Amino acid sequence: MTSSHRAGPGDDARWWATLSRDALEDEIRSNRRAERRLLVLTVLVSLAVTAVALLLHGGVS
């Protein structure tokens, strides 16, 4: 934590900033799904761009 967000007396910043084990596992699963979707989307866009480039160029010689 930065000094301006450091926990002081009566401050519950550490409590709300800490994930329980179940919440942490959910966050990891959620991030994994998001990363997988991003990877699939990137592959699909790259395939589409490649196909358009090949069509416009006239194919591979």
WOQUILIN-V826452 format. One line per field, one symbol per residue. phi: phi as a letter, one per 40 degrees, with the letter a starting at -180 (. if undefined). psi: psi as a letter, one per 20 degrees, with the letter a starting at -180 (. if undefined). burial: + if it has 9 or more other ideal C-beta (glycine too) atoms within 8 Angstrom, else -. Layout:
phi->???
psi->???
burial->???
This chain:
phi->.cccbccbdgcbdcccccccdcccccccccccccccccccccccccccccccccccchgcc
psi->qrhijqpapjpkghgiipqrgghggggggghggghgggggggggghggggggghghhjap.
burial->------------+----------+--+--------------------------+-------
